[in-house]
Every structure is written in structure tokens, then in C-alpha cells.
Amino acid sequence: MNFHKTILVCLLPLLAACSELQALRDTVPQATDAAAPVIDGKRGVHGWLADFHALRMRPPESLPAVLDAREEAFRAKPDIENRMRLVMLLLVDVEDVRDDRRARLLLRGLDPLPAGPDDREFVALLLHFLDARQDDKRKLSVLWKQVTQQTRRIDELEQQLKALTSIEQNIQQREPPPVNADVNQ
């Protein structure tokens, strides 16, 4: 009988925990089609990514004012948090605030000692991203130059074709030379 009591005593808390988990599961909101929320940490990579996500959701016309405020905050207190918040804003793909060169300079100027290992790895990842984007921009520039040259060459060939077509039409429009009577005999 003691064995059954021991089993019952062990199973009772387990059953209570299961019912608590069931109640907790019922209160968790179900996922929707909306974007999943970004974890908003107070500091470090999670905070910077949350900040970047929030910046991308803002209206583009509001970002220059945010840039001014972040530049002022960085001048007042040039710590890692203000530096990275400014970098994340400079990486947003909005013409008025995007500045890859400046973001790279800010990232390279980061003192590695106060940054944690995750922060340093994230900075290395951002620098790699910026280098890849610069390489892509160079490749795109080369391709654009090639397309421009090919378009120019196509235009030249079309003009030559029109000139040759015009010459051919002029030749066909001329009256044929008189036929000699000796040729028919």
C-alpha cells in the first residue's frame, strides 16, 4: 500500500503541473499572419536588431529627423550603444539616411574591449555584409557600363542598317537602263 501512496504522491504534482501548462497554453495568443515580433533586449545584438526592425517600419520621411537625433546622441556620448544605434540607422535602405561608407567607419572605429563576444561577432558580420554590398555595387556598375556600351553599339548598328536599307531602296527606285534590241535577238 505504501508503494501506491508513493506513486500517488509523485503523480499528483505532475498532474497539477500539466493542468497549469494546459491553462498557460490556452492563454497564449495564437500566431497570426502579421510579422513576428522581434525580441527587444535592452542592450546588445537583440536590441540593435529590434531597433533596425523598428526603423524599417517607420515612414521614410521621418528618418532624417531620427538621424539628426542619433548623431547628436553619439556626439554627446560616443559609447557602443549610441554608435550601434547610429550604424543601424545608416544601414536602413532609405536614400535619405543610408550611408554604407560612414557605417563602415563607425564599425571599424569600435573599441573591441568593451564589446562582448556576441557584439564583436555581430560587428564582423555587419562589416562582411557591407563589403559584400560594396562588391555587388561594383559588379552592378560594371554590368551597367557593359549594358550601356551594348545599347550604344545596337543603336549604331540600327543606324547602319537604316542607311543600307535606304541605299537599297534608292537603287530599286531608279529606272532600269533601256533594254538593247540586240540583247533580245
C-alpha positions, 0 to 999 in steps of 0.5 A: 500500500505504501508503494501506491501512496508513493506513486500517488504522491509523485503523480499528483504534482505532475498532474497539477503541473500539466493542468497549469501548462494546459491553462498557460497554453490556452492563454497564449495568443495564437500566431497570426499572419502579421510579422513576428515580433522581434525580441527587444533586449535592452542592450546588445545584438537583440536590441540593435536588431529590434531597433533596425526592425523598428526603423524599417517600419517607420515612414521614410520621411521621418528618418532624417529627423531620427538621424539628426537625433542619433548623431547628436546622441553619439556626439554627446556620448560616443559609447557602443550603444549610441554608435550601434544605434547610429550604424543601424540607422545608416544601414536602413535602405532609405536614400535619405539616411543610408550611408554604407561608407560612414557605417563602415567607419563607425564599425571599424572605429569600435573599441573591441574591449568593451564589446562582448563576444556576441557584439564583436561577432555581430560587428564582423558580420555587419562589416562582411555584409557591407563589403559584400554590398560594396562588391555587388555595387561594383559588379552592378556598375560594371554590368551597367557600363557593359549594358550601356556600351551594348545599347550604344553599339545596337543603336549604331548598328540600327543606324547602319542598317537604316542607311543600307536599307535606304541605299537599297531602296534608292537603287530599286527606285531608279529606272532600269537602263533601256533594254538593247534590241540586240540583247533580245535577238 
